[in-house]
């Protein structure tokens, strides 16, 4: 096989190889996120910030002082989120790469992954009532 053909095959198979990674289990996901606030980016641009609370409760924010409250649950190899104002679940496959989360929505094609860019212990500045879904 020529080097050129090998390179073409590697590039063509890259999305399939990413899908071949072993997804995180719900237990591993829960251990990684509970009590933390994670910042995500997609294609190098801010995507949002999510605070993961006890009992699989979450607060999601895409703009300052505007939060959506919800919960997450496992669905097969995926982690699904339901928020207070949208009963339709949003499901994602999560992987751990070099200690950080990578996520791909089950409705997206490879290349549209979210990347964890920051993780800290600070809560989101969410106005309003306590978490409850």
N, C-alpha and C positions, 0 to 999 in steps of 0.2 A: 504494500500500500504506500502510495506516495505521501510525503508530508502534507502536501496541499489537500489531498483527499481526507487525510486524518483530521486536519484542522476544520474542514467543512463539516465532517461528521460530529466533532466535538461541539461546534457552534450550533449545529442543527439539533443536537440532543440535549443541550444545556437546560431548556425548560423541563424536559422529561427527567433529567437527573435531579433537578431541584424538587420535583414532585416525588422522586424516589426516596428522599430523606425520610427518616422515621418521624412522624408527627409527635409532638409532646402529648403525654397523657394528661388527663384532667388533674391528677394528683401532682404531677410535675409543674403544670401551669399554675395551679393554686399555690404551691410552695414558692414559686418564682415571683408571683405578683401580690399576694396578700399582704396588706399593710404598706404597700408601695404606691407611688404615683409615677406612671410611665409616660414619657413623651414619645410620640411616633412621627416619623416622616415617611413620605412617599416621593420617590424621584427627587430627593434632596430638598423637598419643600415641606413645611410643617403640615401635619395632618390632624393632630389633636392630642389631648392629654387625658389620660384616664387614671382615676384613683380606684384602687381595688381594696375594698373593705372586707371585714369579716363576714362570714355567711354568704359569700359569693355575690355580695352587693357591689355596685360600681357607681361612680360619678364620671361622666364623660363631658368634655368641654372642647369646643372648637373655637371659642372666642372668650375673652376675659369676662368673668362674672356671669357667664351663661352656662349652666350645667343641666345635663339630662341625668336622671336617676334611673338605674336599672339593675339587672342581675344577669349573671352568666350561668350556663349549665353545659355539661358535655352532651354531645350528640355524635355517637360513633367516635371517629378520630378527630372530630371538630369541636370547637368551643363556640357556643351560640350566645348572643346577647339580645336581651329584650329590654326596651326602654319604656318609661312611663307613657310617652306620647305616641308610641308606635308598637302595636302588638305583634308586628311581623318580625320574626327573629332574623338577626344578621349573623351568619355563621362563618367562621374562619378556621383555617388550619394553621397551627403555630409550630414553629421549630425553634430550637435554641442553637444559635451560631456564635461561637466565641463569647458565651455568657450573656448574649442579648437576644431578645425575641425577634423573630421574623414571622410575619403573618400574611396569609393570602386569603382573600375572601373566596368562598366557594363559588361565587358568581363571577370571579375575575380570572383572567388568563395569567400564567406566569409572566413576570415582568412588571406586575402591578403590586408588588409586595410592600407591606409596611415594615419599617425598621424601627426598633427601639433605639432611641438616641440618648435618652436620659432616664435614670431611675433614682428616685429619692424618697425620703420619709415625710416630706411636707404635704399636707392636705391641699386639695384644690380650694380656692377661695369661692365657695359656692354659697350664694345667698339662699334664703328660703328654709323650708322645713328639713328635718333630718331625713336620712335615707329610709325609704320604705316603698316597696313596690307591691 
